[in-house]
Amino acid sequence: MDTLIQQFRDLPTTAISDAMEGLNNLESVIKPLKEEYHVAGRALTVQVPVGDNSAVLKAIGEARPGDIIVVDSKGDTYRAIAGDFVVGMMQTMEIGALVVDGVIRDLKAIKDLNFPVFSKGTTVASSGKVGVGETNIPISCGGVTVFPGDIIIGDVDGVVVVPQAMGDEILMKAKDKILKDVKREEKYAGKPEEIKKYIAMMTNKA
């Protein structure tokens, strides 16, 4: 894993989102199957028609270790984009995570694999395999445009997308935001009078 990706993995999505002024967050219903998942990696984008996951299989074959497969499945919640067998293949190929604006199935089995999946939830219906769809093209996932190679960071709060050309800039801003937050917490923690002053200031009553 390159150094930039490793540094993003150490940061919370909230700080990264703040560094981008609240933009480029996938819609809030896309969440990890387990709260402890915290991932970062380069996007391998996948676009599929509703009800078909052939291109997801293609992406597994194309992915490099650590890549995060990001799937535009048009928000469909009826048919699963992957089950435990497909996710198991991702794990074997050392893919970093699966992010989809749709659903998966075989929830218990996937949790047992301990492979990071971020989705809208689960269903019982599988996808077909007609053989259509594309990989490594610009897509829309969870209301955000994702380009191949963009940096994807996901944790318990959700998923953010950092445009690859802005990686160094956003990393620096996110780290700065964390330092400012630490200083703010130190200033107000356990100090009721300081908190009152802060509230007055923020509500324009000072």
C-alpha positions, -999 to 999 in steps of 0.1 A, spaced: 0 0 0 14 34 -9 22 59 18 -7 83 9 -33 56 12 -18 44 45 -20 79 60 -57 82 49 -64 49 66 -53 64 99 -78 93 96 -116 93 104 -139 100 75 -154 129 95 -121 148 93 -117 140 57 -152 152 49 -146 184 68 -114 190 48 -136 188 17 -163 211 32 -188 183 36 -187 173 -1 -180 139 -17 -197 118 10 -217 88 -2 -253 89 9 -256 81 46 -275 48 41 -243 32 27 -227 18 59 -202 -9 69 -215 -44 78 -194 -42 109 -186 -10 129 -149 -18 132 -142 -17 94 -119 12 85 -105 11 50 -87 32 25 -77 24 -11 -78 33 -48 -112 30 -65 -117 3 -91 -150 15 -105 -178 -8 -118 -210 1 -135 -237 -26 -138 -273 -26 -150 -299 -34 -124 -300 -71 -116 -267 -81 -132 -233 -84 -115 -211 -98 -144 -189 -67 -143 -182 -72 -106 -166 -105 -115 -146 -88 -142 -134 -62 -117 -122 -90 -93 -100 -102 -121 -86 -68 -128 -81 -55 -93 -47 -50 -76 -43 -59 -40 -57 -32 -18 -80 -18 -45 -116 -10 -34 -143 -21 -58 -169 6 -60 -201 -4 -77 -228 18 -93 -258 -5 -92 -283 23 -96 -293 21 -60 -312 -12 -66 -321 -29 -33 -340 -59 -47 -311 -80 -61 -278 -85 -44 -247 -73 -61 -227 -100 -43 -231 -129 -19 -206 -148 2 -190 -166 -27 -182 -134 -47 -170 -116 -15 -149 -146 -7 -132 -143 -41 -125 -106 -34 -109 -116 -1 -87 -143 -18 -76 -117 -44 -66 -93 -15 -90 -66 -26 -94 -39 1 -132 -36 3 -165 -36 -16 -185 -4 -17 -219 -5 -34 -250 17 -37 -271 -14 -34 -274 -45 -14 -256 -78 -7 -269 -112 6 -256 -140 28 -250 -115 55 -239 -139 83 -214 -157 60 -199 -124 48 -196 -111 84 -178 -144 92 -153 -137 64 -145 -104 81 -141 -87 47 -151 -50 46 -184 -44 28 -202 -11 27 -237 -13 13 -273 -2 18 -282 -35 34 -292 -70 25 -317 -89 4 -324 -125 -5 -324 -123 -43 -293 -129 -64 -282 -110 -95 -281 -125 -130 -250 -128 -151 -260 -117 -186 -225 -104 -193 -231 -66 -194 -216 -37 -175 -182 -19 -175 -152 -14 -153 -127 15 -148 -150 42 -161 -164 73 -142 -195 62 -122 -220 77 -98 -222 58 -65 -243 70 -36 -247 104 -52 -210 110 -57 -190 109 -90 -162 84 -86 -133 81 -111 -109 52 -114 -80 57 -90 -99 81 -66 -91 75 -30 -119 58 -10 -120 60 28 -147 42 48 -154 37 84 -184 35 108 -196 70 99 -197 63 61 -177 66 30 -159 96 15 -143 100 -19 -111 120 -24 -103 129 -60 -69 114 -67 -54 148 -79 -63 163 -45 -50 136 -23 -20 154 -8 -40 186 -3 -70 169 14 -47 148 36 -29 179 49 -62 197 56 -77 167 74 -47 164 96 -49 201 104 -86 197 112 -78 169 137 -52 191 155 -77 220 158 -103 196 172 -79 183 198 -70 219 209 -107 228 210 -115 198 232 -87 206 256 -99 242 258 -135 233 267 -134 198 284 -146 201 320 -149 239 318 -186 249 321 -179 286 319 -158 283 288 -186 262 272 -211 289 280 -189 315 263 -185 293 233 -223 287 230 -229 325 233 -203 332 207 -217 306 182 -253 318 187 -243 355 183 -253 364 219 -219 374 231 
